[in-house]
Amino acid sequence: MSEKARIRWLCRRGMKELDVLLERFVSIEYDDLDEREQTGLRELVEMEDPDLYALVMGRMEPETAVHADLLSRIRQFQRPQGTAR
């Protein structure tokens, strides 16, 4: 199993909101992430749902700059197309 496929599998969450957002992000952005970002994404998707959801919603502060950057990019996928970033 490729690392991308493994990450996509880990994106299958107990929370549908996270499923949709993370799977879409990985499908579109994963190949453009550098190794450090791919590692950071893997760390994020290995978190428990409540913690990851709190991070994505901005209710909890990320532990690393890599996580902060990734979460910012992930949040862009929440916005409807055509809205300001």
C-alpha positions as CSV (number, residue, x, y, z in Angstrom):
1,M,0.0,0.0,0.0
2,S,1.4,3.4,-0.9
3,E,1.8,6.1,1.7
4,K,-0.8,8.2,0.0
5,A,-3.3,5.2,0.1
6,R,-2.4,4.7,3.8
7,I,-3.1,8.3,4.6
8,R,-6.4,8.2,2.6
9,W,-7.4,5.2,4.7
10,L,-6.5,7.0,7.9
11,C,-8.8,9.9,6.7
12,R,-11.8,7.6,7.1
13,R,-13.0,8.9,10.4
14,G,-15.8,8.4,12.8
15,M,-16.9,12.0,12.0
16,K,-18.3,12.5,8.5
17,E,-17.2,16.1,8.5
18,L,-13.6,15.1,8.9
19,D,-14.0,12.2,6.4
20,V,-15.1,14.5,3.6
21,L,-12.7,17.3,4.3
22,L,-9.5,15.2,4.8
23,E,-10.1,12.8,2.0
24,R,-10.7,15.7,-0.4
25,F,-7.5,17.4,0.8
26,V,-5.4,14.3,0.4
27,S,-6.8,13.5,-3.0
28,I,-6.0,17.0,-4.3
29,E,-3.0,18.2,-2.3
30,Y,-1.0,15.2,-1.1
31,D,1.3,14.9,-4.1
32,D,2.3,18.6,-3.7
33,L,3.3,18.2,-0.1
34,D,7.0,17.9,0.7
35,E,8.2,15.1,2.9
36,R,8.0,17.2,6.1
37,E,4.4,18.1,5.3
38,Q,3.5,14.5,4.5
39,T,4.9,13.5,7.9
40,G,2.9,16.3,9.6
41,L,-0.3,15.2,7.8
42,R,0.3,11.6,8.9
43,E,0.7,12.9,12.5
44,L,-2.5,14.9,12.2
45,V,-4.6,12.0,10.8
46,E,-3.3,9.7,13.5
47,M,-4.9,11.9,16.2
48,E,-8.2,11.1,17.9
49,D,-11.3,12.6,16.2
50,P,-12.2,15.2,18.9
51,D,-8.6,16.6,18.9
52,L,-8.3,16.7,15.2
53,Y,-11.7,18.3,14.8
54,A,-10.8,20.9,17.4
55,L,-7.6,21.7,15.5
56,V,-9.4,21.9,12.2
57,M,-12.0,24.2,13.7
58,G,-9.4,26.4,15.3
59,R,-10.5,25.6,18.8
60,M,-7.2,24.1,19.7
61,E,-3.7,25.3,18.9
62,P,-1.4,23.1,16.8
63,E,1.8,21.9,18.4
64,T,4.1,22.6,15.4
65,A,4.5,25.1,12.7
66,V,4.0,22.3,10.1
67,H,0.7,21.3,11.6
68,A,-0.4,25.0,11.7
69,D,0.5,25.4,8.0
70,L,-1.3,22.2,7.0
71,L,-4.4,23.1,9.1
72,S,-4.5,26.4,7.3
73,R,-4.4,24.7,3.9
74,I,-7.0,22.1,5.1
75,R,-9.4,24.9,6.2
76,Q,-9.3,26.3,2.7
77,F,-11.2,23.2,1.6
78,Q,-14.0,24.1,4.0
79,R,-14.9,27.3,2.2
80,P,-17.2,27.2,-0.8
81,Q,-15.4,27.8,-4.1
82,G,-15.2,31.4,-5.1
83,T,-15.0,32.8,-1.6
84,A,-12.0,34.8,-0.3
85,R,-9.3,33.0,1.5
